[in-house]
């Protein structure tokens, strides 16, 4: 009898052990299924969903009142959704949806349209003016430089005028043609073969090899200016850094296409952008370019920067709040209440930044506003992260969000120390957009040399955009002047200085 009880007890314990093991296996499988479900949901939203991460201010549970600063509060009209039973109320026209005003500086061609009937005996009481926007397609023309030749007296030689500096000596294209080719490719993402097709319909057939040589000739003239841009960018005390891939044709590669990378460095204070092409994504690129840099470096959290500058005595490594926020956006379906709490708190930080931009505060005022209003929010978030770091599986969306954010919190919140720092890296990510558009259109660079040229051209075009100047006007003027410009005054041609020093 005792033996049977022991056998039953042993069988019971073995059964419990088997059930416990099966429950663990089932729990692991459920976790895997949940993780895959989150990844699938994130992929669907990436492909088909709404890309913006902006949040409705009404979800902040009234906390926006913390930043209501009297006269700086913007007033928004509320749209009425009520519908009358008898007759629908006319819709109010949304602000900014009226007829577009035409710039006053545009040339006007006046056309008088008289009535078909005779106006004899009539008195003119006024007139109706209707303005219509017109366009004339661009066209090519030939500029002829005629230089009379004169024989000096007494056989002392020949006197003739000097040609202006040319990007391509004795070449066909003018500086404006090379500038237009460059702007169409690196600003508007138009590949050379599309430009050539467009120009052929305008009556000029340009061989593809010639167009490519013209672009390279323009880049050769701009190389000294790019070197100066590099020196000025890395002499700054505050930089943002990022990287993005670019495919490059390479015969030595097994697939014929090499995966290269464009490294970007943005100086927000001077509004300058530098692209640097590298064959890989390893630390050699930033290590070489940032060798003499001393100051604040803001990145997206890529581990290469942390390995190089995490404990650097002369570089303060800071991070991008938008990247941390993105993790919690992806975690909303994992724990909606807690993820939304973090997102609402982060929304307060961004609301403060917007209000300071609206008020056009200087950097000292921004520093004080951040210390007073942003610091309490950051302290609350830090406490929340520490309290919840052990509550989620590391591989769950919330676990990943906390594991990414908490170790970087000192760098994420460092922007409150100085008003010229940015809360995130969005400014440099905006500079990547022309390259991203070009990547979709021309797919790859023709060679590593072409990729280096692209890096230089994107540097200048992005810097022009940051300084709100016309890329074509800047490039044409620089091509015409750079060869005769004094070396010590080369800085005057940079996009950040061009408006000040260009000839009037």
MOHUWO-V923578 format. One record per residue. RES is the residue in one small letter. SS is DSSP state (a for helix, b for strand, c for the rest). PSI is psi in radians with two decimals (* if undefined). Layout:
res: (RES & RES)
ss: (SS & SS)
psi: (PSI & PSI)
//
This chain:
res: (x & x & x & x & x & x & x & x & x & x & x & x & x & x & x & x & x & x & x & x & x & x & x & x & x & x & x & x & x & x & x & x & x & x & x & x & x & x & x & x & x & x & x & x & x & x & x & x & x & x & x & x & x & x & x & x & x & x & x & x & x & x & x & x & x & x & x & x & x & x & x & x & x & x & x & x & x & x & x & x & x & x & x & x & x & x & x & x & x & x & x & x & x & x & x & x & x & x & x & x & x & x & x & x & x & x & x & x & x & x & x & x & x & x & x & x & x & x & x & x & x & x & x & x & x & x & x & x & x & x & x & x & x & x & x & x & x & x & x & x & x & x & x & x & x & x & x & x & x & x & x & x & x & x & x & x & x & x & x & x & x & x & x & x & x & x & x & x & x & x & x & x & x & x & x & x & x & x & x & x & x & x & x & x & x & x & x & x & x & x & x & x & x & x & x & x & x & x & x & x & x & x & x & x & x & x & x & x & x & x & x & x & x & x & x & x & x & x & x & x & x & x & x & x & x & x & x & x & x & x & x & x & x & x & x & x & x & x & x & x & x & x & x & x & x & x & x & x & x & x & x & x & x & x & x & x & x & x & x & x & x & x & x & x & x & x & x & x & x & x & x & x & x & x & x & x & x & x & x & x & x & x & x & x & x & x & x & x & x & x & x & x & x & x & x & x & x & x & x & x & x & x & x & x & x & x & x & x & x & x & x & x & x & x & x & x & x & x & x & x & x & x & x & x & x & x & x & x & x & x & x & x & x & x & x & x & x & x & x & x & x & x & x & x & x & x & x & x & x & x & x & x & x & x & x & x & x & x & x & x & x & x & x & x & x & x & x & x & x & x & x & x & x & x & x & x & x & x & x & x & x & x & x & x & x & x & x & x & x & x & x & x & x & x & x & x & x & x & x & x & x & x & x & x & x & x & x & x & x & x & x & x & x & x & x & x & x & x & x & x & x & x & x & x & x & x & x & x & x & x & x & x & x & x & x & x & x & x & x & x & x & x & x & x & x & x & x & x & x & x & x & x & x & x & x & x & x & x & x & x & x & x & x & x & x & x & x & x & x & x & x & x & x & x & x & x & x & x & x & x & x & x & x & x & x & x & x & x & x & x & x & x & x & x & x & x & x & x & x & x & x & x & x & x)
ss: (c & a & a & a & a & a & a & a & a & a & a & a & a & a & a & a & a & a & a & a & a & a & a & a & a & a & a & a & a & a & a & a & a & a & a & a & a & a & a & a & a & a & a & a & a & a & a & a & c & c & c & c & c & c & c & c & a & a & a & a & c & c & a & a & a & a & a & c & c & a & a & a & c & c & c & c & c & c & c & c & c & c & c & c & c & c & c & c & c & c & c & c & c & c & c & c & c & c & c & c & c & c & c & c & c & c & c & c & c & c & c & c & c & c & c & c & c & c & c & c & c & c & c & c & c & c & c & c & c & c & c & c & c & c & c & c & c & c & c & c & c & c & c & c & c & c & c & c & b & b & b & c & a & a & a & c & c & b & b & b & c & c & c & c & c & c & c & c & c & c & c & c & c & c & a & a & a & a & a & a & a & a & a & a & a & a & c & c & c & c & c & a & a & a & a & a & a & a & a & a & c & c & c & c & c & c & c & a & a & a & a & a & a & a & a & a & a & a & a & a & a & a & a & a & a & a & a & a & a & a & a & a & a & c & c & c & c & b & b & b & b & b & b & b & b & b & b & b & b & c & c & c & c & c & c & c & b & b & b & b & b & b & b & b & b & b & b & c & c & c & c & b & b & b & b & b & b & b & c & c & c & c & c & a & a & a & a & a & a & c & c & c & c & c & b & b & b & b & b & c & c & c & a & a & a & a & a & a & a & c & c & c & c & c & b & b & b & b & b & c & a & a & a & a & a & a & a & a & a & a & c & c & c & c & c & a & a & a & a & a & a & a & a & a & a & a & a & a & a & a & a & a & a & a & a & a & a & a & a & c & c & c & a & a & a & a & a & a & a & a & a & a & a & a & a & a & a & a & a & a & a & a & a & a & a & a & a & a & c & c & c & c & c & c & c & c & a & a & a & a & a & a & a & a & a & a & a & a & a & a & a & a & c & a & a & a & a & c & c & c & c & c & c & c & c & a & a & a & a & a & a & a & a & a & a & a & a & a & a & a & a & a & c & c & b & c & c & a & a & a & a & a & a & a & a & a & a & a & a & a & a & a & a & a & a & a & c & c & c & c & a & a & a & a & a & a & a & a & a & a & a & c & c & c & c & c & a & a & a & a & a & a & a & c & a & a & a & a & a & a & a & c & c & c)
psi: (-0.81 & -0.66 & -0.68 & -0.71 & -0.70 & -0.69 & -0.75 & -0.73 & -0.74 & -0.74 & -0.68 & -0.78 & -0.70 & -0.67 & -0.77 & -0.70 & -0.77 & -0.76 & -0.70 & -0.73 & -0.73 & -0.63 & -0.68 & -0.76 & -0.77 & -0.71 & -0.72 & -0.72 & -0.68 & -0.68 & -0.73 & -0.77 & -0.75 & -0.76 & -0.75 & -0.63 & -0.72 & -0.71 & -0.71 & -0.75 & -0.72 & -0.69 & -0.74 & -0.75 & -0.60 & -0.68 & -0.79 & -0.28 & -3.10 & 2.16 & -0.45 & 2.49 & 0.18 & 2.56 & 2.63 & 2.21 & -0.36 & -0.27 & 0.01 & 0.22 & 0.68 & 0.02 & -0.21 & -0.34 & -0.37 & -0.51 & 0.25 & 1.89 & 0.85 & -2.08 & -0.23 & -0.11 & 2.23 & 2.48 & 2.20 & 2.40 & 2.41 & 2.25 & 2.33 & 2.31 & -0.01 & 2.54 & 2.24 & 2.57 & -0.72 & -0.93 & 2.22 & 2.41 & 2.46 & 2.45 & 2.41 & 2.40 & 2.21 & 2.60 & 2.30 & 0.12 & 0.23 & -3.05 & 2.37 & 2.35 & 2.41 & 2.38 & 2.42 & -0.46 & -0.16 & 2.49 & 2.52 & 2.34 & 2.07 & 2.22 & 2.09 & 2.18 & 1.86 & 2.69 & 2.67 & -0.55 & 2.82 & 2.42 & 0.23 & 2.27 & -0.06 & 2.70 & 2.21 & 2.14 & 0.01 & -2.88 & 2.68 & 2.28 & 2.18 & 2.14 & 2.29 & 2.30 & 2.18 & 2.86 & 2.50 & 2.13 & 2.59 & 2.67 & 2.71 & 2.62 & 2.87 & 2.23 & 2.14 & 2.15 & 1.94 & 2.10 & 1.76 & 2.51 & 2.36 & 2.40 & 2.21 & 2.65 & 2.67 & 0.47 & 0.59 & 0.19 & -2.96 & 2.45 & 2.19 & 2.59 & 2.75 & 2.31 & 2.58 & 2.83 & 2.47 & 2.50 & -0.81 & 1.81 & 2.25 & 0.29 & 2.95 & -0.74 & 2.47 & 3.07 & -0.57 & -0.63 & -0.80 & -0.68 & -0.72 & -0.72 & -0.75 & -0.82 & -0.74 & -0.61 & -0.82 & -0.16 & -0.79 & 0.04 & 0.52 & 1.98 & 2.77 & -0.67 & -0.53 & -0.67 & -0.75 & -0.71 & -0.70 & -0.78 & -0.54 & -0.58 & -0.21 & 0.06 & 0.07 & 2.10 & 2.07 & 2.09 & 2.53 & -0.70 & -0.64 & -0.78 & -0.72 & -0.72 & -0.64 & -0.75 & -0.78 & -0.63 & -0.69 & -0.72 & -0.65 & -0.62 & -0.50 & -0.15 & -0.81 & -0.63 & -0.61 & -0.67 & -0.70 & -0.71 & -0.73 & -0.79 & -0.72 & -0.71 & -0.79 & 0.02 & -0.07 & 2.87 & -0.10 & 2.09 & 2.63 & 2.50 & 2.57 & 2.98 & 2.68 & 2.54 & 2.73 & 2.32 & 2.46 & 2.30 & 2.31 & 1.95 & -0.47 & -0.23 & 2.56 & -0.54 & 0.00 & -0.13 & 2.23 & 2.45 & 1.76 & -3.13 & 2.42 & 2.12 & 2.28 & 2.46 & 2.14 & 2.25 & 1.67 & -0.61 & -0.80 & -0.02 & 0.93 & 2.51 & 2.38 & 2.17 & 2.42 & 2.07 & 2.35 & 2.64 & -0.32 & 3.10 & 0.23 & -3.09 & -0.10 & -0.63 & -1.09 & -0.52 & -0.70 & -0.80 & -0.60 & 0.35 & -0.70 & 0.17 & 2.42 & 2.03 & -2.54 & 2.22 & 2.10 & 2.21 & -3.13 & 0.13 & 0.10 & 2.32 & -0.41 & -0.76 & -0.69 & -0.68 & -0.55 & -0.73 & 0.19 & -0.64 & 0.53 & 2.34 & -0.41 & 0.01 & 2.20 & 2.00 & 2.09 & 2.93 & 3.08 & 2.09 & -0.54 & -0.61 & -0.71 & -0.72 & -0.63 & -0.61 & -0.70 & -0.50 & -0.73 & -0.29 & 0.08 & -0.70 & -0.26 & -0.85 & 1.57 & -0.76 & -0.89 & -0.67 & -0.73 & -0.55 & -0.83 & -0.75 & -0.65 & -0.68 & -0.75 & -0.57 & -0.58 & -0.68 & -0.75 & -0.56 & -0.68 & -0.76 & -0.72 & -0.73 & -0.63 & -0.63 & -0.72 & -0.62 & -0.14 & 0.85 & 2.60 & 3.05 & -0.55 & -0.72 & -0.66 & -0.69 & -0.79 & -0.73 & -0.70 & -0.74 & -0.65 & -0.71 & -0.61 & -0.61 & -0.77 & -0.65 & -0.75 & -0.66 & -0.71 & -0.74 & -0.72 & -0.76 & -0.71 & -0.77 & -0.74 & -0.65 & -0.52 & 0.08 & -0.38 & 0.05 & -0.16 & 2.62 & 2.45 & -0.54 & -0.07 & 2.76 & -0.73 & -0.66 & -0.75 & -0.70 & -0.78 & -0.72 & -0.51 & -0.75 & -0.82 & -0.80 & -0.36 & 0.18 & -0.66 & -0.72 & -0.54 & -0.59 & 0.00 & -0.28 & -0.35 & -0.21 & -0.44 & 2.32 & -0.31 & -0.18 & 2.71 & 2.67 & -0.42 & -3.10 & 0.35 & -0.54 & -0.73 & -0.55 & -0.55 & -0.56 & -0.32 & -0.35 & -0.80 & -0.65 & -0.72 & -0.69 & -0.77 & -0.63 & -0.67 & -0.46 & -0.90 & 0.04 & -0.78 & 2.84 & 2.57 & -0.36 & 2.99 & -0.58 & -0.72 & -0.61 & -0.65 & -0.68 & -0.74 & -0.70 & -0.76 & -0.79 & -0.71 & -0.57 & -0.84 & -0.72 & -0.70 & -0.67 & -0.64 & -0.77 & -0.72 & -0.56 & 0.10 & 0.79 & 2.71 & 2.09 & -0.73 & -0.81 & -0.73 & -0.84 & -0.74 & -0.78 & -0.73 & -0.74 & -0.66 & -0.38 & -0.30 & -0.56 & -0.59 & -0.01 & 2.43 & 2.46 & -0.68 & -0.31 & 0.24 & -0.51 & -0.41 & -0.37 & -0.15 & 2.57 & -0.58 & -0.29 & -0.16 & -0.74 & -0.54 & -0.73 & -0.05 & 2.64 & 2.41 & *)
//
